[in-house]
Amino acid sequence: MGQRAEVGARGFTLLELLVTLFLIALALGLVAPAIGRSTEAVRARAEVAGFSAALRHARERAITTREPRTVVVEPAAHRLTIRTGDDTVELARTLSSGLAIEALAPTGLAVRFEPHGASGGGAFRLTRGSVSYRVSVDPVTGRVRNARE
């Protein structure tokens, strides 16, 4: 006798497979942009943290060496420099080309830290893509703070 296919055999129809693949593609289409946005936010947060750390470093150096430090931001050159009282460059840091920096305070793109901890004050808006942060330096205490806008 010939072989017979079992009548109760389990399997998927072509229609079921197509519907399943469509649902998977739809889910990926919805999730992928959200992952891209969160990656952009993480990059922006890391760049803001680095920028704030450079400002804090300049304040600490001014206090420990008892000499003023000035942080100069050059947005066009994507550079941040820390200068000593005699205008010698102590530290130069390259900033990401995707980071836009805007001065929000009348002090402009330079912040001076005094040996006793105070500063000239300052505020910056750092933007990467659609994510924006405000970094501010308190003129009385010299403390650096950042907040997402």
C-alpha positions as CSV (number, residue, x, y, z in Angstrom):
1,M,0.0,0.0,0.0
2,G,1.1,3.6,-0.6
3,Q,1.9,6.1,2.1
4,R,-0.9,8.4,3.3
5,A,-0.6,11.8,4.8
6,E,-2.1,12.0,8.2
7,V,-5.3,13.9,8.3
8,G,-4.6,15.6,11.7
9,A,-1.1,16.9,10.8
10,R,-0.2,20.2,12.4
11,G,1.5,23.1,10.5
12,F,1.1,26.7,9.5
13,T,-0.6,27.9,6.4
14,L,1.0,30.5,4.2
15,L,-1.6,33.1,5.3
16,E,-0.7,32.5,9.0
17,L,3.0,33.0,8.2
18,L,2.4,36.2,6.3
19,V,0.3,37.7,9.0
20,T,3.0,36.8,11.6
21,L,5.8,38.3,9.5
22,F,3.7,41.5,8.9
23,L,3.1,41.9,12.7
24,I,6.8,41.5,13.4
25,A,7.7,44.0,10.7
26,L,5.1,46.4,12.1
27,A,6.5,46.1,15.7
28,L,10.0,46.7,14.5
29,G,8.9,49.8,12.6
30,L,7.4,51.2,15.7
31,V,10.3,50.3,18.0
32,A,13.3,51.3,15.9
33,P,12.6,55.1,15.9
34,A,12.2,55.1,19.7
35,I,15.6,53.3,20.0
36,G,17.2,56.0,17.8
37,R,15.7,58.8,19.9
38,S,17.0,57.2,23.1
39,T,20.4,56.8,21.6
40,E,20.5,60.5,20.7
41,A,19.5,61.4,24.2
42,V,22.2,59.3,25.7
43,R,24.9,60.8,23.5
44,A,23.7,64.3,24.4
45,R,23.7,63.5,28.1
46,A,27.3,62.2,27.8
47,E,28.5,65.3,26.0
48,V,26.8,67.6,28.5
49,A,28.4,65.6,31.3
50,G,31.8,66.1,29.7
51,F,31.3,69.8,29.2
52,S,30.2,70.2,32.8
53,A,33.1,68.2,34.0
54,A,35.5,70.5,32.2
55,L,34.0,73.5,33.9
56,R,34.1,71.8,37.3
57,H,37.8,70.8,36.7
58,A,38.7,74.5,35.9
59,R,37.0,75.6,39.2
60,E,38.9,72.9,41.2
61,R,42.2,73.9,39.6
62,A,41.6,77.5,40.4
63,I,41.0,76.7,44.0
64,T,43.8,74.2,44.5
65,T,46.5,76.2,42.6
66,R,45.2,79.6,44.0
67,E,45.3,81.0,40.5
68,P,42.3,82.0,38.4
69,R,41.3,79.8,35.5
70,T,39.2,80.8,32.4
71,V,37.2,78.4,30.4
72,V,36.9,79.6,26.8
73,V,34.3,77.9,24.5
74,E,34.9,78.1,20.7
75,P,31.7,76.7,19.1
76,A,32.9,77.1,15.5
77,A,36.2,75.2,16.2
78,H,34.3,72.7,18.4
79,R,36.9,73.3,21.2
80,L,36.9,74.2,24.9
81,T,40.1,75.4,26.5
82,I,41.1,76.1,30.1
83,R,43.5,78.9,30.5
84,T,45.6,80.0,33.4
85,G,45.9,83.6,34.8
86,D,48.7,84.4,32.3
87,D,46.6,83.1,29.4
88,T,48.6,79.8,29.0
89,V,46.5,76.9,27.7
90,E,46.3,74.3,30.5
91,L,43.8,72.0,28.8
92,A,42.2,71.8,25.4
93,R,39.3,69.6,24.7
94,T,37.7,68.9,21.4
95,L,33.9,68.9,21.4
96,S,31.7,66.8,19.2
97,S,30.9,68.3,15.9
98,G,27.2,67.3,16.4
99,L,27.0,69.5,19.5
100,A,25.7,73.1,19.1
101,I,26.7,75.5,21.9
102,E,25.1,78.9,22.5
103,A,25.9,81.4,25.2
104,L,22.9,82.4,27.3
105,A,24.6,84.9,29.6
106,P,26.1,88.3,29.0
107,T,29.5,86.9,29.9
108,G,29.5,85.2,26.5
109,L,31.6,82.1,25.8
110,A,34.1,82.5,28.6
111,V,33.8,81.7,32.3
112,R,36.4,82.9,34.8
113,F,36.9,80.9,38.1
114,E,38.5,82.7,41.0
115,P,40.9,81.1,43.6
116,H,38.3,81.5,46.3
117,G,35.7,79.5,44.4
118,A,33.5,82.2,42.9
119,S,33.2,82.8,39.2
120,G,32.1,85.3,36.6
121,G,29.0,83.2,36.1
122,G,27.7,81.9,32.8
123,A,25.0,79.9,31.1
124,F,25.1,77.8,27.9
125,R,22.6,75.9,25.8
126,L,24.0,72.7,24.5
127,T,21.9,71.0,21.7
128,R,22.4,67.7,19.9
129,G,19.7,66.9,17.5
130,S,16.4,67.5,19.3
131,V,17.8,67.2,22.8
132,S,18.8,70.4,24.6
133,Y,20.4,71.1,27.9
134,R,21.2,74.2,29.9
135,V,24.5,74.3,31.7
136,S,24.8,77.2,34.2
137,V,27.6,78.4,36.4
138,D,26.6,80.2,39.6
139,P,28.5,83.5,40.0
140,V,28.6,83.4,43.8
141,T,29.6,79.8,44.4
142,G,31.0,78.8,41.0
143,R,28.9,75.6,41.1
144,V,28.1,74.0,37.7
145,R,24.6,72.7,37.1
146,N,22.9,71.2,34.1
147,A,19.2,70.6,33.3
148,R,17.4,69.2,30.3
149,E,15.2,71.8,28.5
